[in-house]
Structure formats: C-alpha cells, structure tokens
Amino acid sequence: MTFFVRCFRIYDDDGNKKLDYREFVNGLNDYGIMIPKEEMQQVFSRFDQDKSGTIDFDEFLENLRVSFMDIEFVAGHCIKR
C-alpha cells in the first residue's frame, strides 16, 4: 500500500489530499500514461465516486483495487519514479 500513498502524494501538487482533474491528468502523464481527453474524463469520473470534482485517497485506492493487474501496472510506474 505504501506505493499507492506515494503515487497519490506525487500526484497531489498542492498537498490538499485531493486530486483535481488537472493533478490527475498531469500525474498520469508524468508516468507516460497518455489517454485521449474524452477517455480521460471518463476515467476521472470513475475515480471521483462521490462526484465532488476531486479524488480523495479512498476513492483513488478503491479504484486501484478493481483488478490485480491494474494494481501491478500502477505500482510499477510509481516504483520506477
């Protein structure tokens, strides 16, 4: 779980413990994950479960638990940084 905390902190540019859309996109792009704008908005919406316009750590973690392969992929990128 440590690598998820690290990823979240790296993404959270302003340190408010929430990811806005810009931070989420920049965080993914920093790791070479480039997704078309329309799809990125869908991914952000999926993570933003309470539709607050931001992703908190619980939402971030919950979405990464969807499948083991997703977790391995994201963890690999965070560890490489």
C-alpha positions in Angstrom: 0.0 0.0 0.0 3.0 2.3 0.5 3.4 2.8 -3.2 -0.2 3.9 -3.6 0.3 6.5 -0.9 3.4 7.6 -2.7 1.7 7.9 -6.0 -1.2 9.9 -4.5 1.2 12.3 -2.8 3.2 12.7 -6.1 0.0 13.5 -8.0 -1.3 15.9 -5.3 0.6 19.0 -6.4 -1.0 21.4 -3.9 -0.9 19.0 -0.9 -4.6 19.3 -0.1 -5.1 15.5 0.0 -7.4 15.6 -3.1 -6.7 15.3 -6.8 -8.4 17.7 -9.1 -8.7 16.9 -12.8 -5.5 18.7 -13.7 -3.5 16.9 -11.0 -4.9 13.6 -12.0 -4.1 14.1 -15.7 -0.6 15.5 -15.0 0.1 12.7 -12.7 -0.8 10.1 -15.3 1.1 12.0 -18.0 4.2 12.2 -15.8 4.3 8.4 -15.9 3.8 8.2 -19.6 0.1 7.4 -19.5 -1.5 9.3 -22.3 -5.2 8.9 -22.7 -7.4 10.9 -25.2 -9.3 13.7 -23.5 -12.7 12.1 -23.7 -11.5 8.9 -22.2 -9.5 10.7 -19.5 -12.7 12.5 -18.4 -14.4 9.1 -18.2 -11.6 7.7 -16.1 -11.6 10.7 -13.8 -15.4 10.4 -13.4 -15.0 6.7 -12.5 -12.4 7.5 -9.8 -14.5 10.5 -8.5 -17.1 8.3 -7.0 -18.9 11.0 -4.9 -18.9 13.4 -7.9 -17.2 16.1 -5.9 -14.9 17.1 -8.7 -11.9 15.8 -6.8 -10.5 12.3 -5.9 -9.6 11.7 -2.3 -7.2 8.9 -1.3 -10.0 6.4 -0.5 -11.5 6.9 -4.0 -8.1 6.5 -5.5 -7.3 3.3 -3.6 -10.8 1.8 -4.2 -10.4 2.2 -8.0 -7.0 0.7 -8.0 -8.4 -2.4 -6.2 -10.6 -3.2 -9.2 -8.2 -5.8 -10.5 -4.8 -7.1 -9.5 -3.4 -6.4 -13.0 -4.4 -2.7 -12.7 -2.6 -2.5 -9.3 0.6 -4.1 -10.6 0.6 -1.7 -13.6 0.2 1.5 -11.5 2.6 0.2 -8.8 5.3 -0.5 -11.3 5.1 3.1 -12.6 5.2 4.6 -9.1 8.2 2.5 -8.0 10.2 3.5 -11.1 10.0 7.2 -10.3 
